[in-house]
């Protein structure tokens, strides 16, 4: 990444896409020179010109900083030697201005290298985020959808929360989940589950098969990390899996792996989907059974939106320790304006409500994902793997 690219992405002082950061050290150079020339001969502030390359080092590129370091030295010599014959500042301050310019140029080089490294790491994090939480086209798989992801770590771009929509010949499947714990281990587990969901969610003829493969995948991931001797081999994940059939018969199938029940929002108000009786993914081996509970079938009314969230929403607290009232806020908003139930508006409402309630201090990664069927659209058959 070139210095120009670093400045283009990090430079705050821009007008119509062009950097104007050089104006600040230039004004300082002109100001110090003007004051020194127009004050009494025994009042000398020309040595303050050492600040010019220092300011340039903080705002400008390497060559611009070097240019200001040179201009500072030249300006110092002209003002001190040509314009004045008495009260000269002399060689000590000349050395100060020269060394200041050299050090400022070196400092600028170090700053740019650090920013280049930081931007590179940010690009890696962004690539990881787009891999785990891939962008979804509008109306993807016949669903109107909207999502918001808020990382508890302000420097992170992705954590253990995950969501996706997978179309296939047997309908459209929706998954949202939350891996226990934080850090790269949680991201790794989320990526493993999403990879399995995207593959089996396309091919599996029924939602129960998708759920079974997710459970097996989490168990394999736990076994692998434990075999490597890592301390995070006991991770688990709560999740909600929803299946929309190819033909809209007014129902959806739901499998809940210990996650908070999604909400259904529509003209009739707000209600919760069944909580389910499955353990979180990765813990199914604690209660082995040959016949896991079948997916629950739930009827959705026309235009109803399914709102899925992670516990970062319901566990958001204000300064007094009061939890965020998700159901109450959504109910009040949709009663006042039924159009709030649309996925995009609903997601924005909850996102802004969580941030406002918590004062921006999130204790956990927070995901808000809203979906609803686009009426009259046939799901499944036209999509390809």
MODAQUI-V462568 format. One record per pair of residues at least 24 apart in sequence whose C-alpha atoms are under 6 Angstrom apart, sorted by the first residue. I is the first residue (numbers start at 1). J is the second residue. Records with the same first field share a line. If there is no record, write none. Layout:
I=J / J
This chain:
6=116
21=59
25=52 / 55 / 56
42=87
47=93
50=97 / 100
53=101 / 104
54=104
57=104 / 108
62=108
65=105
66=105
69=101
125=157
129=158
132=191
141=167
142=374 / 377 / 379
143=372 / 373 / 374
144=371 / 372
145=343 / 370 / 371
146=343 / 344 / 369 / 370
147=368 / 369
148=367 / 368
149=366 / 367
150=365 / 366
151=365
152=362 / 363 / 364 / 365
159=187
160=186 / 187 / 190
166=198
167=380
168=202 / 380
169=380 / 381
170=205 / 380
171=244 / 245 / 246 / 379 / 380
172=243 / 244
173=242 / 243
174=241 / 242
175=240 / 241
176=239 / 240
177=238 / 239
178=237 / 238
179=236 / 237
180=235 / 236 / 237
215=281
218=282
219=282
236=281 / 282
237=280 / 281
238=280
246=378 / 379 / 380
247=378
250=299 / 300
251=298 / 299 / 300
252=297 / 298
253=295 / 296 / 297
254=295 / 296
255=295
262=307 / 308
263=306 / 307
264=305 / 306
265=304 / 305
266=304
305=371 / 372
306=370 / 371
307=369 / 370
308=369
309=367 / 368
310=366 / 367
312=364 / 365 / 366
313=366
316=358
317=358
318=357 / 358
343=370 / 371
